Amino acid sequence: MTSSEKLFRHLKPGFVYRREDLCAFSKAVDRDLIKLIEQGVLEKASSGVYYVPKKSRFGVLPPDARSLAKAFLKDDQFLLFSANAYNALDLGLTQTYNRTIVYNRKRHGVFQLANQEFDFRRPSYGFSKKLTPEFLLVDLLNHADELLDEGADNLFEKIKNLSFTLLKKAKNCAEHYGKVRTKKLLREAIND
């Protein structure tokens, strides 16, 4: 059995690996990785990040976005979501986005990982550990000018129609994660 075959025995379809995780299974890990990629049983997601494609009846499935981000960042201290989640706030938003947003403390910039686009951001105002409706509202207001075609001014009228409970929670959330303008808009929305 060749060393690349030995390495392949430790890999599972759909899993994402860092190069250093695989060193324990091969004495010539770089050579074996190249060989497995040439054979089509392993794919390179980015520098030092690899995955084993998982096949379904519809074809090859991309690796899980959370696993990719975790391997790329080398930790799990991040919040990952699609900007499409803003549409769930019932504000009449209909835009669709192809980019996954990853709030973290290490990297920033747009990266292609396994043919998926990730927007890594390090917000100076921090980020929530969980994706809640109130955090989504605060984040939408923080980035309204870049996300919305009509801008944030038209959005303010729609926000006034949201439930008072959500607005109150969002105001409290904005104290931790909101920009100055976001805090002001939420105070005005609940007449505080």
PyRosetta script that sets phi, psi and omega in degrees:
from pyrosetta import init, pose_from_sequence

init()
pose = pose_from_sequence("MTSSEKLFRHLKPGFVYRREDLCAFSKAVDRDLIKLIEQGVLEKASSGVYYVPKKSRFGVLPPDARSLAKAFLKDDQFLLFSANAYNALDLGLTQTYNRTIVYNRKRHGVFQLANQEFDFRRPSYGFSKKLTPEFLLVDLLNHADELLDEGADNLFEKIKNLSFTLLKKAKNCAEHYGKVRTKKLLREAIND")
pose.set_psi(1, 131.6)
pose.set_omega(1, -178.5)
pose.set_phi(2, -76.4)
pose.set_psi(2, 164.0)
pose.set_omega(2, -179.4)
pose.set_phi(3, -66.9)
pose.set_psi(3, -31.6)
pose.set_omega(3, 177.5)
pose.set_phi(4, -69.4)
pose.set_psi(4, -34.1)
pose.set_omega(4, 175.8)
pose.set_phi(5, -67.3)
pose.set_psi(5, -39.0)
pose.set_omega(5, 176.9)
pose.set_phi(6, -63.1)
pose.set_psi(6, -43.0)
pose.set_omega(6, 178.1)
pose.set_phi(7, -62.6)
pose.set_psi(7, -44.7)
pose.set_omega(7, -177.8)
pose.set_phi(8, -61.0)
pose.set_psi(8, -31.5)
pose.set_omega(8, 178.5)
pose.set_phi(9, -60.6)
pose.set_psi(9, -24.3)
pose.set_omega(9, -178.2)
pose.set_phi(10, -91.7)
pose.set_psi(10, -2.0)
pose.set_omega(10, -177.4)
pose.set_phi(11, -99.9)
pose.set_psi(11, 145.4)
pose.set_omega(11, -179.7)
pose.set_phi(12, -121.1)
pose.set_psi(12, 138.9)
pose.set_omega(12, 178.7)
pose.set_phi(13, -58.1)
pose.set_psi(13, 135.8)
pose.set_omega(13, 178.7)
pose.set_phi(14, 88.9)
pose.set_psi(14, -8.9)
pose.set_omega(14, -178.2)
pose.set_phi(15, -91.4)
pose.set_psi(15, 151.5)
pose.set_omega(15, 179.6)
pose.set_phi(16, -111.1)
pose.set_psi(16, 137.4)
pose.set_omega(16, -176.5)
pose.set_phi(17, -130.9)
pose.set_psi(17, 146.0)
pose.set_omega(17, 168.7)
pose.set_phi(18, -92.1)
pose.set_psi(18, 151.7)
pose.set_omega(18, -179.2)
pose.set_phi(19, -54.4)
pose.set_psi(19, -45.1)
pose.set_omega(19, -176.8)
pose.set_phi(20, -65.2)
pose.set_psi(20, -23.1)
pose.set_omega(20, 176.4)
pose.set_phi(21, -70.3)
pose.set_psi(21, -24.0)
pose.set_omega(21, -175.3)
pose.set_phi(22, -94.0)
pose.set_psi(22, -10.4)
pose.set_omega(22, -178.3)
pose.set_phi(23, -60.0)
pose.set_psi(23, -29.6)
pose.set_omega(23, -178.9)
pose.set_phi(24, -68.7)
pose.set_psi(24, -17.8)
pose.set_omega(24, -175.1)
pose.set_phi(25, -105.0)
pose.set_psi(25, 2.2)
pose.set_omega(25, -178.4)
pose.set_phi(26, -153.4)
pose.set_psi(26, 141.6)
pose.set_omega(26, 176.5)
pose.set_phi(27, -86.0)
pose.set_psi(27, -16.0)
pose.set_omega(27, 178.5)
pose.set_phi(28, -132.3)
pose.set_psi(28, 64.9)
pose.set_omega(28, -170.8)
pose.set_phi(29, -60.1)
pose.set_psi(29, -40.8)
pose.set_omega(29, -179.1)
pose.set_phi(30, -63.4)
pose.set_psi(30, -45.3)
pose.set_omega(30, 178.3)
pose.set_phi(31, -61.7)
pose.set_psi(31, -43.8)
pose.set_omega(31, -179.0)
pose.set_phi(32, -68.0)
pose.set_psi(32, -36.7)
pose.set_omega(32, 177.3)
pose.set_phi(33, -63.8)
pose.set_psi(33, -44.4)
pose.set_omega(33, 178.7)
pose.set_phi(34, -60.8)
pose.set_psi(34, -42.9)
pose.set_omega(34, -179.2)
pose.set_phi(35, -63.9)
pose.set_psi(35, -42.8)
pose.set_omega(35, 179.7)
pose.set_phi(36, -67.2)
pose.set_psi(36, -34.5)
pose.set_omega(36, 176.4)
pose.set_phi(37, -67.0)
pose.set_psi(37, -43.9)
pose.set_omega(37, 178.4)
pose.set_phi(38, -61.5)
pose.set_psi(38, -33.9)
pose.set_omega(38, 178.8)
pose.set_phi(39, -77.3)
pose.set_psi(39, -12.5)
pose.set_omega(39, 178.7)
pose.set_phi(40, 82.6)
pose.set_psi(40, 12.1)
pose.set_omega(40, -179.7)
pose.set_phi(41, -97.7)
pose.set_psi(41, -5.9)
pose.set_omega(41, 179.6)
pose.set_phi(42, -140.1)
pose.set_psi(42, 143.5)
pose.set_omega(42, 178.7)
pose.set_phi(43, -122.7)
pose.set_psi(43, 148.2)
pose.set_omega(43, 176.5)
pose.set_phi(44, -95.5)
pose.set_psi(44, 120.8)
pose.set_omega(44, 179.7)
pose.set_phi(45, -84.7)
pose.set_psi(45, -40.5)
pose.set_omega(45, 175.8)
pose.set_phi(46, -165.7)
pose.set_psi(46, -175.3)
pose.set_omega(46, -178.6)
pose.set_phi(47, -59.6)
pose.set_psi(47, 117.0)
pose.set_omega(47, 177.9)
pose.set_phi(48, 80.2)
pose.set_psi(48, 3.4)
pose.set_omega(48, -179.2)
pose.set_phi(49, -123.5)
pose.set_psi(49, 127.9)
pose.set_omega(49, -175.9)
pose.set_phi(50, -132.2)
pose.set_psi(50, 158.9)
pose.set_omega(50, 175.0)
pose.set_phi(51, -147.2)
pose.set_psi(51, 155.0)
pose.set_omega(51, 176.3)
pose.set_phi(52, -98.4)
pose.set_psi(52, 118.3)
pose.set_omega(52, -178.8)
pose.set_phi(53, -60.5)
pose.set_psi(53, 139.9)
pose.set_omega(53, 177.3)
pose.set_phi(54, -106.7)
pose.set_psi(54, 130.6)
pose.set_omega(54, -177.2)
pose.set_phi(55, -99.0)
pose.set_psi(55, 141.6)
pose.set_omega(55, 173.8)
pose.set_phi(56, -127.1)
pose.set_psi(56, -179.4)
pose.set_omega(56, 179.2)
pose.set_phi(57, -69.6)
pose.set_psi(57, -14.2)
pose.set_omega(57, 178.5)
pose.set_phi(58, -96.7)
pose.set_psi(58, -0.4)
pose.set_omega(58, -179.5)
pose.set_phi(59, 122.4)
pose.set_psi(59, -158.8)
pose.set_omega(59, -177.7)
pose.set_phi(60, -82.7)
pose.set_psi(60, 130.3)
pose.set_omega(60, 179.3)
pose.set_phi(61, -91.1)
pose.set_psi(61, 141.9)
pose.set_omega(61, 175.7)
pose.set_phi(62, -72.6)
pose.set_psi(62, 156.1)
pose.set_omega(62, 177.8)
pose.set_phi(63, -67.6)
pose.set_psi(63, 158.5)
pose.set_omega(63, 179.0)
pose.set_phi(64, -60.5)
pose.set_psi(64, 131.8)
pose.set_omega(64, -177.4)
pose.set_phi(65, -60.3)
pose.set_psi(65, -39.1)
pose.set_omega(65, -179.6)
pose.set_phi(66, -64.1)
pose.set_psi(66, -41.8)
pose.set_omega(66, 178.9)
pose.set_phi(67, -65.2)
pose.set_psi(67, -39.0)
pose.set_omega(67, 177.7)
pose.set_phi(68, -63.2)
pose.set_psi(68, -46.8)
pose.set_omega(68, -179.4)
pose.set_phi(69, -63.5)
pose.set_psi(69, -41.2)
pose.set_omega(69, -179.7)
pose.set_phi(70, -63.0)
pose.set_psi(70, -43.1)
pose.set_omega(70, 179.0)
pose.set_phi(71, -68.6)
pose.set_psi(71, -39.0)
pose.set_omega(71, -178.7)
pose.set_phi(72, -66.4)
pose.set_psi(72, -41.2)
pose.set_omega(72, -178.5)
pose.set_phi(73, -84.5)
pose.set_psi(73, -17.2)
pose.set_omega(73, -175.7)
pose.set_phi(74, 64.2)
pose.set_psi(74, 24.3)
pose.set_omega(74, 171.4)
pose.set_phi(75, -162.5)
pose.set_psi(75, 176.2)
pose.set_omega(75, -178.5)
pose.set_phi(76, -117.0)
pose.set_psi(76, 22.8)
pose.set_omega(76, 178.9)
pose.set_phi(77, -91.3)
pose.set_psi(77, 74.9)
pose.set_omega(77, -179.0)
pose.set_phi(78, -155.2)
pose.set_psi(78, 163.2)
pose.set_omega(78, 174.1)
pose.set_phi(79, -119.9)
pose.set_psi(79, 121.7)
pose.set_omega(79, -175.5)
pose.set_phi(80, -115.6)
pose.set_psi(80, 131.6)
pose.set_omega(80, 175.5)
pose.set_phi(81, -162.2)
pose.set_psi(81, 164.2)
pose.set_omega(81, 175.2)
pose.set_phi(82, -95.3)
pose.set_psi(82, 143.4)
pose.set_omega(82, 176.9)
pose.set_phi(83, -63.4)
pose.set_psi(83, -14.8)
pose.set_omega(83, 175.5)
pose.set_phi(84, -63.3)
pose.set_psi(84, -19.1)
pose.set_omega(84, 179.0)
pose.set_phi(85, -63.2)
pose.set_psi(85, -25.7)
pose.set_omega(85, 177.9)
pose.set_phi(86, -60.9)
pose.set_psi(86, -29.1)
pose.set_omega(86, -178.9)
pose.set_phi(87, -63.8)
pose.set_psi(87, -20.8)
pose.set_omega(87, -179.7)
pose.set_phi(88, -75.2)
pose.set_psi(88, -6.6)
pose.set_omega(88, -178.1)
pose.set_phi(89, -80.0)
pose.set_psi(89, -0.1)
pose.set_omega(89, 179.7)
pose.set_phi(90, 57.3)
pose.set_psi(90, 46.5)
pose.set_omega(90, 177.5)
pose.set_phi(91, -109.0)
pose.set_psi(91, 11.6)
pose.set_omega(91, 179.8)
pose.set_phi(92, 79.1)
pose.set_psi(92, 16.2)
pose.set_omega(92, 178.7)
pose.set_phi(93, -78.3)
pose.set_psi(93, 138.0)
pose.set_omega(93, -178.1)
pose.set_phi(94, -131.1)
pose.set_psi(94, 3.3)
pose.set_omega(94, -178.8)
pose.set_phi(95, -64.8)
pose.set_psi(95, 150.3)
pose.set_omega(95, 172.3)
pose.set_phi(96, -120.0)
pose.set_psi(96, 145.1)
pose.set_omega(96, -175.3)
pose.set_phi(97, -127.4)
pose.set_psi(97, 144.2)
pose.set_omega(97, 179.4)
pose.set_phi(98, -103.0)
pose.set_psi(98, 5.6)
pose.set_omega(98, -172.7)
pose.set_phi(99, -108.9)
pose.set_psi(99, 140.0)
pose.set_omega(99, 174.7)
pose.set_phi(100, -97.3)
pose.set_psi(100, 128.6)
pose.set_omega(100, 179.8)
pose.set_phi(101, -92.8)
pose.set_psi(101, 134.8)
pose.set_omega(101, 179.1)
pose.set_phi(102, -130.0)
pose.set_psi(102, 105.2)
pose.set_omega(102, 173.7)
pose.set_phi(103, -82.3)
pose.set_psi(103, 130.4)
pose.set_omega(103, -177.2)
pose.set_phi(104, -155.4)
pose.set_psi(104, -179.8)
pose.set_omega(104, -179.1)
pose.set_phi(105, -111.3)
pose.set_psi(105, 5.4)
pose.set_omega(105, -173.8)
pose.set_phi(106, -114.1)
pose.set_psi(106, -49.1)
pose.set_omega(106, -169.7)
pose.set_phi(107, -120.6)
pose.set_psi(107, 154.4)
pose.set_omega(107, 170.8)
pose.set_phi(108, -142.7)
pose.set_psi(108, 150.1)
pose.set_omega(108, -179.0)
pose.set_phi(109, 124.4)
pose.set_psi(109, 168.5)
pose.set_omega(109, 179.0)
pose.set_phi(110, -97.8)
pose.set_psi(110, 126.7)
pose.set_omega(110, -177.5)
pose.set_phi(111, -129.5)
pose.set_psi(111, 145.7)
pose.set_omega(111, 172.3)
pose.set_phi(112, -94.2)
pose.set_psi(112, 119.8)
pose.set_omega(112, 176.2)
pose.set_phi(113, -124.5)
pose.set_psi(113, 115.5)
pose.set_omega(113, 179.9)
pose.set_phi(114, 53.3)
pose.set_psi(114, 46.1)
pose.set_omega(114, 178.7)
pose.set_phi(115, 63.1)
pose.set_psi(115, 21.7)
pose.set_omega(115, 174.0)
pose.set_phi(116, -118.7)
pose.set_psi(116, 142.7)
pose.set_omega(116, -178.2)
pose.set_phi(117, -94.9)
pose.set_psi(117, 125.4)
pose.set_omega(117, 179.5)
pose.set_phi(118, -118.4)
pose.set_psi(118, 133.0)
pose.set_omega(118, 177.1)
pose.set_phi(119, -107.2)
pose.set_psi(119, 97.1)
pose.set_omega(119, 179.6)
pose.set_phi(120, -83.0)
pose.set_psi(120, 125.9)
pose.set_omega(120, -178.0)
pose.set_phi(121, -129.2)
pose.set_psi(121, 143.7)
pose.set_omega(121, 174.8)
pose.set_phi(122, -117.7)
pose.set_psi(122, 83.0)
pose.set_omega(122, -176.4)
pose.set_phi(123, -67.7)
pose.set_psi(123, 133.1)
pose.set_omega(123, -179.6)
pose.set_phi(124, -66.7)
pose.set_psi(124, -22.9)
pose.set_omega(124, -178.6)
pose.set_phi(125, -92.7)
pose.set_psi(125, 4.9)
pose.set_omega(125, 176.6)
pose.set_phi(126, 83.6)
pose.set_psi(126, -176.0)
pose.set_omega(126, 179.5)
pose.set_phi(127, -153.7)
pose.set_psi(127, 154.1)
pose.set_omega(127, -179.9)
pose.set_phi(128, -72.5)
pose.set_psi(128, 154.8)
pose.set_omega(128, 176.1)
pose.set_phi(129, -80.6)
pose.set_psi(129, -22.6)
pose.set_omega(129, -178.8)
pose.set_phi(130, -124.9)
pose.set_psi(130, 148.0)
pose.set_omega(130, 178.4)
pose.set_phi(131, -87.7)
pose.set_psi(131, 97.2)
pose.set_omega(131, -179.6)
pose.set_phi(132, -106.9)
pose.set_psi(132, 160.8)
pose.set_omega(132, 177.5)
pose.set_phi(133, -58.1)
pose.set_psi(133, -38.1)
pose.set_omega(133, -179.3)
pose.set_phi(134, -68.2)
pose.set_psi(134, -38.3)
pose.set_omega(134, 176.9)
pose.set_phi(135, -67.8)
pose.set_psi(135, -40.3)
pose.set_omega(135, 177.6)
pose.set_phi(136, -58.8)
pose.set_psi(136, -42.8)
pose.set_omega(136, 179.1)
pose.set_phi(137, -63.4)
pose.set_psi(137, -45.0)
pose.set_omega(137, 178.4)
pose.set_phi(138, -61.6)
pose.set_psi(138, -44.6)
pose.set_omega(138, -178.5)
pose.set_phi(139, -66.9)
pose.set_psi(139, -38.6)
pose.set_omega(139, 176.6)
pose.set_phi(140, -60.5)
pose.set_psi(140, -44.1)
pose.set_omega(140, 178.5)
pose.set_phi(141, -66.7)
pose.set_psi(141, -37.6)
pose.set_omega(141, 177.7)
pose.set_phi(142, -60.0)
pose.set_psi(142, -34.0)
pose.set_omega(142, -173.5)
pose.set_phi(143, -118.6)
pose.set_psi(143, 20.3)
pose.set_omega(143, -174.8)
pose.set_phi(144, -57.3)
pose.set_psi(144, -41.4)
pose.set_omega(144, -176.6)
pose.set_phi(145, -63.7)
pose.set_psi(145, -31.8)
pose.set_omega(145, -179.9)
pose.set_phi(146, -89.6)
pose.set_psi(146, -18.9)
pose.set_omega(146, -175.4)
pose.set_phi(147, -96.7)
pose.set_psi(147, -30.5)
pose.set_omega(147, -171.5)
pose.set_phi(148, -107.0)
pose.set_psi(148, 141.7)
pose.set_omega(148, 178.5)
pose.set_phi(149, -68.8)
pose.set_psi(149, -40.9)
pose.set_omega(149, -176.7)
pose.set_phi(150, -89.2)
pose.set_psi(150, -2.3)
pose.set_omega(150, 177.4)
pose.set_phi(151, 84.8)
pose.set_psi(151, -177.8)
pose.set_omega(151, -172.5)
pose.set_phi(152, -81.3)
pose.set_psi(152, -22.7)
pose.set_omega(152, -175.4)
pose.set_phi(153, -62.5)
pose.set_psi(153, -45.3)
pose.set_omega(153, 178.7)
pose.set_phi(154, -66.6)
pose.set_psi(154, -31.6)
pose.set_omega(154, 180.0)
pose.set_phi(155, -64.8)
pose.set_psi(155, -34.5)
pose.set_omega(155, -177.3)
pose.set_phi(156, -59.2)
pose.set_psi(156, -39.9)
pose.set_omega(156, 179.0)
pose.set_phi(157, -63.8)
pose.set_psi(157, -37.6)
pose.set_omega(157, 179.5)
pose.set_phi(158, -70.7)
pose.set_psi(158, -34.3)
pose.set_omega(158, -178.0)
pose.set_phi(159, -65.8)
pose.set_psi(159, -33.8)
pose.set_omega(159, 179.5)
pose.set_phi(160, -58.1)
pose.set_psi(160, -24.1)
pose.set_omega(160, -177.8)
pose.set_phi(161, -88.1)
pose.set_psi(161, -3.7)
pose.set_omega(161, 177.4)
pose.set_phi(162, -72.8)
pose.set_psi(162, 162.7)
pose.set_omega(162, -179.1)
pose.set_phi(163, -63.0)
pose.set_psi(163, 145.2)
pose.set_omega(163, -179.6)
pose.set_phi(164, -60.6)
pose.set_psi(164, -37.5)
pose.set_omega(164, -179.4)
pose.set_phi(165, -61.0)
pose.set_psi(165, -46.2)
pose.set_omega(165, 179.1)
pose.set_phi(166, -64.3)
pose.set_psi(166, -42.2)
pose.set_omega(166, 179.7)
pose.set_phi(167, -63.1)
pose.set_psi(167, -40.4)
pose.set_omega(167, 179.2)
pose.set_phi(168, -64.8)
pose.set_psi(168, -44.5)
pose.set_omega(168, 177.6)
pose.set_phi(169, -63.3)
pose.set_psi(169, -40.0)
pose.set_omega(169, 179.7)
pose.set_phi(170, -65.9)
pose.set_psi(170, -37.5)
pose.set_omega(170, 177.9)
pose.set_phi(171, -62.1)
pose.set_psi(171, -43.6)
pose.set_omega(171, 177.6)
pose.set_phi(172, -65.7)
pose.set_psi(172, -39.8)
pose.set_omega(172, 178.3)
pose.set_phi(173, -64.6)
pose.set_psi(173, -37.8)
pose.set_omega(173, -179.6)
pose.set_phi(174, -64.9)
pose.set_psi(174, -25.3)
pose.set_omega(174, 177.7)
pose.set_phi(175, -62.1)
pose.set_psi(175, -28.9)
pose.set_omega(175, 179.0)
pose.set_phi(176, -95.6)
pose.set_psi(176, -39.3)
pose.set_omega(176, -168.3)
pose.set_phi(177, -121.9)
pose.set_psi(177, 5.3)
pose.set_omega(177, -174.5)
pose.set_phi(178, -99.2)
pose.set_psi(178, 150.2)
pose.set_omega(178, 171.5)
pose.set_phi(179, -76.2)
pose.set_psi(179, 165.8)
pose.set_omega(179, -177.6)
pose.set_phi(180, -56.5)
pose.set_psi(180, -44.9)
pose.set_omega(180, -179.4)
pose.set_phi(181, -62.7)
pose.set_psi(181, -39.4)
pose.set_omega(181, 179.5)
pose.set_phi(182, -63.3)
pose.set_psi(182, -44.9)
pose.set_omega(182, 178.6)
pose.set_phi(183, -59.8)
pose.set_psi(183, -42.3)
pose.set_omega(183, -179.1)
pose.set_phi(184, -64.8)
pose.set_psi(184, -45.8)
pose.set_omega(184, -179.9)
pose.set_phi(185, -61.1)
pose.set_psi(185, -41.2)
pose.set_omega(185, -179.7)
pose.set_phi(186, -70.8)
pose.set_psi(186, -37.4)
pose.set_omega(186, 175.6)
pose.set_phi(187, -62.3)
pose.set_psi(187, -42.3)
pose.set_omega(187, 178.9)
pose.set_phi(188, -66.4)
pose.set_psi(188, -36.5)
pose.set_omega(188, -178.1)
pose.set_phi(189, -65.2)
pose.set_psi(189, -30.8)
pose.set_omega(189, 179.1)
pose.set_phi(190, -107.1)
pose.set_psi(190, 13.1)
pose.set_omega(190, 178.5)
pose.set_phi(191, 53.7)
pose.set_psi(191, 46.2)
pose.set_omega(191, -178.4)
pose.set_phi(192, -100.7)
pose.dump_pdb("model.pdb")
